[in-house]
Amino acid sequence: MANLRLPLNTPLWIDCLPASPLGPISAAVSSQGLVRVEFCDRTGLEIELVDYPRPDPPAPNCLAQALTQIDEYLNGRRKQFDLPIDWRVMPDFYARSLSLVQAIPCGEVRTYGEIAHALGQPRAAIAVGSANAANPIPLVLPCHRLVGSDRRLHGYGGPGGLATKAWLLRLEGCEDFVEKDENNAKRS
């Protein structure tokens, strides 16, 4: 179940990209922006967000834009997302952490410690990891671009785990970095 920090009377619109290289991907938006991206079909996200009201159409334009941009990204036609985010869906520290993750250029990685340092909290690498593990908007807020202090891949909650994280980085052009970690992930 999503742990969104939105009042339960917040209307949410939901739609789905039925086919992508990672399977179906659904998105939910509020009137203020994107609140959720999930690796599931529309029904799966509707069940997850059952407590929130579903307003009548039309949906905010950012819902169609989100699905289009995710499709473009996963098919190598987009490097950066240009979508409004409803930052109310997460605690302040998570939002600050993920806004720095959002700024990591496509094809680059940062460590959890580097993000913690950029937040002015150099000892908060584990907290940054927790914020990214709870990321309600994967892909758009690219938590796959974070690596451990050993510069290796550590954890990914999407389908396929580290193999998917490696695939996303390879899609972005991180060939050399990914090759080592895919081999290590297979041995684990």
C-alpha positions as CSV (number, residue, x, y, z in Angstrom):
1,M,0.0,0.0,0.0
2,A,1.3,3.4,-0.9
3,N,2.2,5.6,2.0
4,L,1.2,8.9,0.5
5,R,1.0,11.8,2.8
6,L,-2.0,13.3,1.1
7,P,-5.3,13.9,2.8
8,L,-7.7,11.1,2.0
9,N,-10.1,13.5,0.4
10,T,-7.5,14.4,-2.3
11,P,-8.9,13.4,-5.7
12,L,-6.5,11.2,-7.8
13,W,-6.6,10.4,-11.5
14,I,-5.0,7.1,-12.6
15,D,-4.0,5.7,-16.0
16,C,-1.7,3.1,-17.3
17,L,1.0,2.5,-19.9
18,P,0.0,-1.1,-20.7
19,A,3.2,-2.2,-22.4
20,S,6.8,-1.0,-21.8
21,P,10.2,-2.8,-21.6
22,L,9.5,-3.2,-17.9
23,G,5.8,-4.3,-18.2
24,P,2.8,-2.2,-17.4
25,I,3.4,1.1,-15.6
26,S,0.7,3.1,-14.0
27,A,0.7,6.7,-12.8
28,A,-1.5,8.7,-10.5
29,V,-1.8,12.5,-10.3
30,S,-3.5,15.0,-8.1
31,S,-4.5,18.5,-9.3
32,Q,-1.0,19.6,-8.3
33,G,1.1,17.0,-10.1
34,L,2.4,13.5,-10.2
35,V,2.0,11.5,-6.9
36,R,2.7,7.9,-7.8
37,V,4.4,5.7,-10.5
38,E,4.0,2.0,-10.0
39,F,5.2,-1.0,-12.0
40,C,1.7,-2.5,-12.3
41,D,-1.5,-2.3,-14.4
42,R,-4.2,0.3,-13.7
43,T,-6.2,-2.1,-11.6
44,G,-3.2,-2.7,-9.3
45,L,-2.7,1.0,-8.7
46,E,-6.4,1.6,-8.2
47,I,-6.4,-1.1,-5.5
48,E,-3.3,0.5,-3.9
49,L,-5.0,3.9,-3.8
50,V,-8.5,2.7,-3.1
51,D,-9.0,5.2,-0.2
52,Y,-8.6,8.2,-2.5
53,P,-11.6,9.6,-4.5
54,R,-11.6,9.2,-8.3
55,P,-13.0,12.4,-9.9
56,D,-14.8,12.4,-13.3
57,P,-12.8,13.1,-16.4
58,P,-11.1,15.0,-17.7
59,A,-7.8,14.2,-15.9
60,P,-5.1,16.9,-15.6
61,N,-3.0,17.0,-18.7
62,C,0.1,15.9,-16.7
63,L,-1.3,12.4,-16.4
64,A,-1.1,11.8,-20.2
65,Q,2.2,13.7,-20.2
66,A,3.6,11.4,-17.5
67,L,2.8,8.2,-19.3
68,T,4.0,9.6,-22.7
69,Q,7.3,10.8,-21.1
70,I,7.8,7.4,-19.3
71,D,7.3,5.6,-22.6
72,E,9.7,7.9,-24.4
73,Y,12.3,7.4,-21.6
74,L,12.1,3.6,-21.5
75,N,12.4,3.5,-25.3
76,G,15.5,5.7,-25.4
77,R,13.8,8.8,-26.8
78,R,13.9,11.0,-23.7
79,K,16.7,11.9,-21.2
80,Q,14.9,14.2,-18.8
81,F,11.3,14.4,-17.4
82,D,9.4,17.7,-17.4
83,L,6.5,17.0,-15.1
84,P,5.0,18.7,-12.1
85,I,5.5,16.7,-8.9
86,D,3.1,17.0,-6.0
87,W,5.8,17.0,-3.3
88,R,3.2,16.8,-0.5
89,V,3.2,13.0,-1.0
90,M,6.3,12.5,1.1
91,P,8.0,13.8,4.3
92,D,10.1,16.9,3.9
93,F,13.5,15.1,4.2
94,Y,12.4,12.6,1.5
95,A,11.3,15.4,-0.8
96,R,14.5,17.3,-0.3
97,S,16.5,14.2,-0.9
98,L,14.6,13.1,-4.0
99,S,14.7,16.6,-5.5
100,L,18.5,16.3,-5.4
101,V,18.2,12.9,-7.0
102,Q,15.9,14.3,-9.7
103,A,18.7,16.8,-10.5
104,I,21.2,14.0,-11.3
105,P,21.8,14.2,-15.0
106,C,20.8,11.2,-17.2
107,G,23.8,8.8,-17.5
108,E,25.4,9.9,-14.3
109,V,25.3,8.4,-10.8
110,R,25.8,9.8,-7.3
111,T,26.4,8.0,-4.0
112,Y,23.9,8.1,-1.1
113,G,26.7,10.0,0.8
114,E,27.0,12.6,-1.9
115,I,23.3,13.4,-1.7
116,A,23.5,13.5,2.1
117,H,26.4,15.9,1.9
118,A,24.5,18.1,-0.6
119,L,21.7,18.2,1.9
120,G,24.1,19.6,4.5
121,Q,23.8,16.3,6.5
122,P,26.9,14.4,5.6
123,R,26.1,11.6,8.1
124,A,22.6,11.0,6.7
125,A,23.5,8.5,3.9
126,I,21.3,5.8,5.4
127,A,18.4,8.2,5.7
128,V,18.9,9.2,2.0
129,G,18.8,5.4,1.2
130,S,15.5,5.1,3.1
131,A,14.1,8.1,1.3
132,N,15.0,6.5,-2.0
133,A,13.7,3.1,-1.0
134,A,10.3,4.8,-0.3
135,N,10.3,6.8,-3.6
136,P,6.7,6.9,-4.7
137,I,7.7,8.2,-8.2
138,P,10.4,5.9,-9.6
139,L,11.9,6.6,-13.0
140,V,10.7,10.2,-12.9
141,L,12.6,10.7,-9.6
142,P,15.5,8.5,-10.7
143,C,16.5,6.6,-7.6
144,H,18.2,4.1,-9.9
145,R,21.0,6.7,-10.3
146,L,22.2,6.2,-6.7
147,V,25.0,3.8,-5.9
148,G,26.8,2.8,-2.7
149,S,30.0,4.4,-1.4
150,D,31.8,1.4,-3.1
151,R,30.4,2.7,-6.4
152,R,28.4,-0.5,-6.8
153,L,24.7,-1.0,-7.2
154,H,22.7,-1.5,-4.0
155,G,19.0,-2.2,-3.9
156,Y,16.2,-1.4,-6.3
157,G,12.6,-1.9,-5.5
158,G,11.3,-2.2,-9.1
159,P,10.6,-5.5,-10.8
160,G,13.8,-7.4,-11.4
161,G,15.7,-5.5,-8.7
162,L,19.4,-4.8,-9.4
163,A,19.1,-6.2,-13.0
164,T,16.5,-3.6,-13.7
165,K,18.6,-0.9,-12.1
166,A,21.5,-2.0,-14.3
167,W,19.3,-2.0,-17.4
168,L,18.1,1.6,-16.6
169,L,21.7,2.8,-16.2
170,R,22.7,1.0,-19.4
171,L,19.7,2.7,-21.2
172,E,21.3,6.0,-20.0
173,G,24.7,5.1,-21.3
174,C,26.5,3.8,-18.2
175,E,27.9,0.8,-20.0
176,D,31.2,0.3,-18.2
177,F,29.8,1.0,-14.8
178,V,26.9,-1.5,-15.3
179,E,28.9,-4.4,-16.7
180,K,30.8,-4.8,-13.4
181,D,27.7,-4.7,-11.3
182,E,25.6,-7.0,-13.4
183,N,28.4,-9.7,-13.1
184,N,28.5,-9.1,-9.3
185,A,24.7,-9.1,-8.9
186,K,24.6,-12.5,-10.7
187,R,27.0,-14.0,-8.2
188,S,25.1,-12.8,-5.2
